[in-house]
Amino acid sequence: MKFATTATYVASDDLAIAVNAAVTLQRPLLVKGEPGTGKTELARQVAASLDLPLIEWHVKSTTKAQQGLYEYDAVSRLRDSQLGEARVHDVRNYTRKGKLWQAFQAKGRVVLLIDEVDKADIEFPNDLLQELDRMEFHVYETGETVRARHRPVVIITSNNEKELPDAFLRRCFFHYIRFPDADTLAAIVRVHFPDIKDRLLTAALTQFYALRDVPGLKKKPSTSEVLDWLRLLLAEDLTAEDLRQDVKNALPRLHGALLKNEQDVQLFERLAFMTRGQR
């Protein structure tokens, strides 16, 4: 089984190679890139392409590595013991399986997504080293060792918000998703909007890339944002000529889909003022 571009996801050649190399090496695939470049969606598409179930673990700032293995509810067990509940004698009734346990114990091979690993504490990746390397972990409350029946395809995403430990990086196959060039982005757009007119697409992408290249932009719009913008343009039935008229005003039509903070909006407003002053 090989991953490649699907009907709903355009994968560059180097991305497809990275996915297939990680699967062959049985190493976690660490994917970095700008927010909105399709890192999370990649795992879903890999699962669909390889016809494997997907288990998603979305990491938060409060997430601990232990939660991916299991959680032991000692408080509930104490309460049940005070109430004389019969279930208190089996500690398994108070252990909740985490995403790694679910992936390890699945009947067949699965794709395991560990999403936005850099959101958690810096120790989070190191705490998963042994489990991802050996594909097993110990449950101290029951004395059992959980081993993977089938080694899952592990995809780990990062927004590059913090550096990851070297020991963790050594165990991964790494790929950085570069922002797509105009031809690739046009192909991505046509997957989502197959009926979009060539002139509108060309005008929209020209304006979009010009916006991304403006010096001083705090947050450059991403692939997901240009798709939202185009969806609005199509809903408003705007034309290429409408967009070309917007160029004179600096701020693009429906710019709220592209610019996500007041500093960037103010930047374009200043540019518009300067442009008008030069006429």
N, C-alpha and C positions, 0 to 999 in steps of 0.2 A: 504494500500500500504506500502510495506516494502522495504528498500534499502538493497542490498546485492551485492556480487561480480557479475560483468556483463561479457559479452563476451569479452570486451576490457579493463576491469579494475579489478585488483585484490585488493579487500578490505579485510583487516584483520577483525577478528571477533569483536575486540574492536572498530574499526572504524565504522563498520556497526551498532553496538550498539549505538555509540555516535550519528550518523546521525539520527537513528530512535528515540532516546530519545529526541533530540532537536525538531524533528517534533512533537512528542507527547506533549512535554511541550510548544510548540509554542514559543520557545526561539531561538535567533540567535545562530548558531553553530560557535564558534570561533576555527579555526584550525591553529595550529602552527606546525613548522617543518623546517628542512633544506630546502633551495631553491632546487627545482628539485625533491621533493618527492611526487609530484602529488596533491598539495593542490588545485590549480586552476582547474585541470582536475576533481577533486572530484565533484565540483559543476556541471560540465557538465554531469558527469555520474549520479549524483543524479537526475538531471532534466530528463535525458533519462530514467532512471530506473522507476521514478514515473510518466513518461509520462506528464511532465509539461514543459511549455515554460521557457527559461532561459533569464534573463536580467543581463548583465554583467556591473559592474561599476569598472573600473580599476583606482585605486587611484594613483596620482602622488604627488610629493613634493609640488606642487603649488595648489593642489585640496583643495577646501573649502567645508564644509558640506552643505552649502547653495546650491551649485551646484547640489547636489543630489536631492534637493527638486525642485527648479526652478531657473531660471535666468531672471531678468527683464532688458530689453534693453531700458534704458531711452534715450540713445543717438539717437537711430533710431526713437524713438517716437518724440523727439525734432526736428529732421531733417524733418520728415514727416509733422509735424505741420507747419513748415516754408514753406513747399511746398504746403500746403493746401490739403493734402491727406485725403480722407474720413475715412480711416481705423484708423486714429489717435484717433477717439472718443471711440474706444473699446480697453481698455488696455490689453485685452486678446491676442490681436495681437502681443504684445511685451513681452509676458511671454513664455519662453521655458521650457517645462517640463523636469525635471531631472529624473534620474533612479528610485528614490523612488516613485515619482509621477506616473511614468509609471507602476511600480509594484502595487501600491495601486489602480490604476484605471483599471487594466487589467480585462477582462471579467471573467476570471477564476483564479484559484490559479497559481502562478508562483514561480520559484526559483530565488532569487535575490542574486547575487554574489557581495560582496564588497571586491575587491581583493587588498591585500597588504595594509591594513589599517594603518600599522605602517610607511608607507612612508610619510604620511601627517604630519602636525603640531600636536603637542601633544594635542591640544584642539579639534582636529577633532572628535575623538570618543565621547567626552563629548557633543559636539554640536549635536550629533545624538541620545542622550539618550531618549529624550521625544518622538521623532518621531518613534523610534524602539519599545518603550515601549507601547505607546498609539495607534500606527499605524494611526496617523493623524498629520496634520500640517496646519498652517494658511497661506494664501496668502494675505499679507497686501495690495497689490496694487488693488486687486479685492474684498477683504473682504470675500472671501469664505474660507471654511475649507474643506480640502481634506482628506477624510477618506478611509481607505482600504476597498474595497469591499470584498476581501478575504485575510486573513492574509498570506503573502508570506512565503515560506521557505527561511530563510536568512542564507547564509553561508559567513562568514567573514574570510579571510586568513591573516596571519601575518608571516613574516620571523624572528620575534623576534629581530628586529633591535633596538627597544626601548620599554620601559615599557609602558603598557597601563593602564589607570586610573582604580582604584579599582571600582568606581561606574559603569564603563562600563563592567568590568569583571563580576560583580555580576549579570548582566542581561543576560549573555551568558552561554551556555553549552560549556564547554571547552574540546578540545581533542588535544593531541600532537601526530603527526604522527612520530613514531620512524623509524629510518632507517631500512629497511627490513633485516631479517636474510637471510642466503644463500638459504634456501628452498623457502621462499616467493619471493625472487628476481628471482630465477630460474623460478618460476611460472609466474612472471611478464614478464620475457624475452620470455617465450614460447607463451604468448599471442600475442606478437609482431612478433616473429620469430618462428612459429610452426615447421618449418623444420630444425632447428638448430641441429647439431649432439651433442650427449651427451658428447663426449670427449672434443669437442671444448668448450661447455658451461662450463663444470667442470673446464677446464684449465683457461678459461677466468675469471670466478668468483673467482677462487683461487688467480689469479694474482691481480684482482681488489680489493679484500678484504685485501690482503697483502699491496697494495699501500695505501689504506685508513688508515691502521694501522701504517704507518711510522711516527715516532715522528717528530714533527716540521713542519708538512704539514700545510700550511696556509689555503688552501681551499680544503677540501676533496671532491672528485668527488661524484656526486649524481646519483640517479636513471636515470634521463634523460640523463646524460652524459655516463653512462655505456651502455645505449641503442644506443646512437650515435656511441660509440666505436664498439659495436658488429655489427652494420650495416656496418661500414667500414671494419671490419674483414671479414664479409661475402662477401662484394663486392670485396675484394682482394683475396677471396678464400683461406684464410689462415687456417692452421690446428692447432690442439693442439700441435703438435711437434714444429711448428713455434713459438708459444708462450713460450714454455718451453725453447727454445734457447734464447729468449729475457731476461729471468730471469738473465742470466749471465751478461747482459749489464745494469741492474738496470732500465733503462728507458724502459717502455713497447712500443711495436710497435704501431705506430699511436697515440703517447701519447698526441698529441694536442687536442684530443677529451676529455681527462681526466684531464690534468693539464692546468689550465687557468691563470697562472701568472708566471713570470720569476723566482721568488724566489723558487717556488716548482720545476721548471725544474732544476735550479741550485743545489737544494738539492739532486736530484736524480743523477745529474752529479757528484757531490762530492762522493756520495755513490758508484757510478760505479768506480771512480778513486781509492777509498779506497779498493774496492773489487779486482781490478786488482793488486794493490800494495801488497795484501796479498797472491797472488798466487806464 
